[in-house]
Amino acid sequence: MPDVNPSSVVVAPKKTGICGSDMHVFLDGVAGESKFEDPLILGHESAGVVAKVGSRVTTLKVGDRVAIEPGICCLRCEFCKGGEYGQCGDLKFAAADGFDGTLQGFFTIPADCCYKLPANVSMEEGALVEPLAVAVMAVHSVAKMPHNANVAVFGAGPVGLLTMAVAKALGARRILAIDVQPHRLEFAKGYAATDIHVASPKEPGEDNMTYSKRHAKIIMDKFGFGERGEGIDLVVECSGAEVCVQTGIWLVKRRGTYVQVGAGPANNLIPMSIFVNKEVKMIGSLRYGPGCYAMAIDLVRQGRLNLKPLLTHRFPFADAMLAFETTRKGTGPDGKMAIKTISEFSPTSSRLMLCAV
């Protein structure tokens, strides 16, 4: 077992969700603007059991079940001191920034990055607290969504679905899910969305901006939304696709809020004149910040948000490659749609680790 400094703990991860960023690193050695050439242990959506505690740790004990917030910041810079540690220049995030991830037998982390799981929250649900915290960050911390808001979410993958669920839990009135895959939208309608829209196809020779303007008008007419009054108060874009970014700016009401969560191409063309004319508040949302994990866990504890329907496929660590393949294809060996795939550790696999090269 690794050594531990006085303020840290060693956690034995038991359940780890496979994320889209894990897939990009595993398949291409790339995540966003970062390129990876050296071996890197993957995984960052994890819950586990505390196996060792530092001498100064008083909040945790060996045997505690915890969700892991998988980033270590410096605690000294202006952003850390201001409560914005996600912008720390020395942040070391699991499976990124040259920092190994959680798909290994033991993971060392500061004690304050571990959150005890209530008795009624399973370890699998604990693993999904990480992407849930991303949704809490976007809807609550960044957008500061008002009660009774109309919300549109682009992308019905795990983060998009969780964004819808958080919006619902925090009092959104209407939640419109937009995606290109009808089966994902049907799931979204049964999970948290009040309305769904299968993205309209582009016309032959139509450029992205022309399509996006036309597509936004189709959506607004279909669901009775306008630029004023009964309109979309908040757009959360979770796909990263340029046409979704553009459509979202056309779609949001005047003086509405647009939050970018999805990491797509490095550069996107946006309808700047419309952005300015409507006085849209456009904000990026990166991972999570203070209070996001605590709120995420409490929403699950209170039953305001149900994570269980998202847990569609589970594989022992020995079948980790199958877990990654299921995530890549979006379909499991059983032929069913994969929303969130979990890799499970057992005592026999506790000394193994999964690396991307």
N, C-alpha and C positions, 0 to 999 in steps of 0.2 A: 504494500500500500504506500502511496506517495507521502512524503513529509508534508506538514502543514504549518503555515505561519500562525502566530497567535490569534489573528483576527479572521482566519479562514476556516473552511470545512472541506472535507473530502466527501463527495457524494457518489454513491454507486447508482448510475442511471439504470432505470428499469424499463421505461417506456420512452421511445423517441419517435416523433413524427418526422416523416420525410417531406422536406419542403422543396418548392420549386428552385430556390437558390442552391440547395444541395445538388439538384439535378444538373443545373448549369455548370457547377464546378466539376461534378463527376464526369459529365459527358464532354465538356469543352474546355475545362480548366479556366473558366471565366465566370465572374459574377459582377454584373454592372460594369464598372470601369476597372475592376481589379482582375489581374491575370495571375494564375497560380502555376508554378512549374515544379516546386518541391512537393513531396508527399504531404498531404494534409488530412487529418482526421476530420470527418464530416459530422454533421448533426448539431442542432441547436434548440430543437423543440423537445425538451426533456423534463421528466420528473423521475425522482429516485429516492433513495434512502440514505440518510446521513450515516456515514461509516466512521468518521473521525472528526473531532472538533479541536480547534486551537485553544490555547490556554486562556484567552481573554473572551471567548465566546460564551455568552450567557443566555442567548435567545434560542439556541438549538441544542439538541442532545443526540447521541447516537441512537439510531432507530427511527428518528422522525421522518415522515414522508414529506417531501418538499417539491415544489415547482422551481425550476432553475431559471433565473434571469441571466442569460448567457453572455454578458458583457462586463468587462472590468474597466473602469475609468480611473483617472489619476487622482481625483478628489481635490486638486490644487488649482486648476486653471479657472479662468473667469466663468466658463460655462458650467463647470461642476459646482462652483460656489454659488452660481445663480440658479441652480436647480435644473439646468438644461444639459445634463451629462451626456445625452445622446450626441452632442456636438463636440465632445472632448476630442482634442487632437491626438491623444494617447490612448483612445478607446481600443481595447482588444476584445473583439467579438468572436464568439465560438465559430469555427469553420470559416473564418475570414481574418483579414489583417495579420496573417501569419500565426494565428492562435488556433490550436487544435480544438476540435469540437467534442461533442458529448457521446458519440458512438464509440465508447470505450468503457472498460471496466470501472475506472475511477476518474472522477473529474474534480479538480480543485478549484474552488471559487470563494470569494469573500462571503462571510456569513450573511451579510445584509443583502446579498443577491439571491438568497434562498427564502422561499415563502412556504410556511407550513400549510399543508392541505387539510381542510376540515374533514371530519369523519365521513361526511356524505359525498365527498368528491373523490372519485377513483383516481388511480395513478394514470390511467389513460387520459382522463379528462385533464389531469395535471399537466400532461405533455402538451395539450392543446391550449393551455393558458398562454403560451408564448404567442401564437398567432392571434389569439383573442385579445391580448394586450395591444397588438398592432391596431386592431379595430377600435379598441377603447381610445387609444391615442388619437386616431383620425377623427372619430365622431365626438368624443367628449373633450379631450385636451386641446386639440388643434381647432376643430370647427366650432366647438362650444355650441353644439346643436341645441336650439331652443325646443321646448316641449311643443308638440303639435306640428312639427315641421313636415314638409313634403321632401322626401329624399330620393335621389336617383343614384343607383350604384352600377357602375360599368364593370362587368366581370363577375361571373358566378362560380369562381373557384373558391377554395377554402377561405381566403382572406375576404373576398367579396361577400360570401355567405355570412361570415362572422360579423362583417360590417353591418349587414342588414339586421342581424340578430341584436347587435348592440343598439342600433337605431330604434328598433322595436322596443327593446327593454327600457330605453330612456325616453320613450313617449312620442316617437315619430307617428304622424297620422297616416301618411301613405308612403309606401316604400316600393319604388319601381326598380326591378332588376332587368338589366340589359346585357345580352350575351349573344353569341352566334350559335350556341348549341342548345337546341330545344329541350333535350333531356335534362340538362343542368338547370334550365329555367323552370322546368316542371318540379324539380327538387326544391328550388328556391321558393316557389309558390307554396309548397307544402311546409316549408320551414319557417320563413320569416317575411317574405315579400307579399305585398297586397296586390301588386300588378307585375306582369312580366311582358317583355318585348323581345322578340327574336329580331336581331339587327337586320335591317333591309339590305338587299344586295346592291352593289354599285352598278350603275348603268355602263354600257360599253364606252370606253374612252373618257369616263368621268374622273376628274382629278379628286384628290382627297378632300380639299376644302369645299369644292362644290357639292360633293357627296355629303359632307358633314352638315352643311347648312340645310340641305334638303332633308336629310335624315332627322335632324332636330325638329324640323317643321312637321314631319310625319308623326313623330312621337308626341309632340304637343297637341296636335289635332286629335290623335287617337285617344289620349287620356284627358283631354280638356284642360291642359296647362297653358298659361300665358306668360308674358314677360312681366306682368304686374298682377297683383291680387293673387288669385289661385294659380301659383306657379311652383317651380322647383326651388325650394329654399336652399337646399344643399345637394351638391353633386360630389360623390366620392368615386374617383377613378382608380380601379384596382387592376386594370389589364396592362397598362403601359402602351397600348396601341395608339398611334398618332390620330387615327380617325375618331377614336373614343375621346381623346383629349379635346380635339376640335369640336366634336358634337356636344361634349359636356359644357363648353363655354357658350355655344349657341343656345343650349337648352336651359341653363340656369337662369332664374329670374333676375331682374335688375336689382343690383345691390345684394345679390345672393352670394353664397360661399361655394367655392370650388376647392376640393382637397385632392392632391395628387399622392397616391400611395403606390401605384404600380410603377415598377422600374422598367421602362421600355428602351427605345433607342436613345443614344446620347443627346440627340437634337430632334426637336419637334417644331413644326411650323404651326403657329396658333393665329386665330383671327384677332389680331391686336386691336383693330378699330372697334370691334364689338366688345372685346374685353374692357377697353377704356370707356366706351359709350355707355355700357351698362353698369360701370363701376363695380365690376366683379371683384370679390376678394378671393385671390388665388394663393393657396398656401401648400407647401410641400409637407409631408408627414413621414418621418423616418423612424421606424421601429416603435419605441415607446419611451416614456419618461416617468417622473415621479408619480406614484399613485396608480399607475396603469395596471400593474400586476395585482395590487390589492383590490382594485375595483373589479377586475376580471374574475378573480377568485370569488369575490362576494356575490357577483351576479349569478355565478353557477351555484354557490351555496344556497342562495335564496330561492333558486328555481326560476329566476327571471329569464334565464337563458339555458337552453338545453344543448349540450355538446355531443351527446350520445349519437344522434342521427348522422353526424359527420364521420364517425369512426367506422369506416366501411370495411377495411381490410387489415389483418394482423399477420405478421410473420415472425418466427423465431429468428434470432440474429444469424443463425447458420444459413438462413435463406434471405440474407440481406439483399443479395443481387436481385432476387425476385421482387422484393419490396420496392427497389428502385425501378425495376422494369414496369411494375404495376403503376407507379407514380408517373412514369414517362408516358405510358400508353393511355392512362386514364381509365383503364379497365383491368380488373383482376383476373386470375386464372379461372374464376367461377363465371366469367362473362358479365359480371355486374359492374356498374359504374363505380369508379374509385373516387372518393372525395378526399379522405385522409387515410394514409397508410401508416401503420405503426410497426416499428421494429422493437421486438421484445427481448430483453436480456434475461438469461437464466444463469444459475451458478456455473453451469458448464461452459458458458460463453463469456464469463466475466473477465477473462484475460485477453479477449480478442478485441480488435479494433478495425474499423473500416476506413480506408484511406483513399483519397483521390490522388492521382499522380499527374 
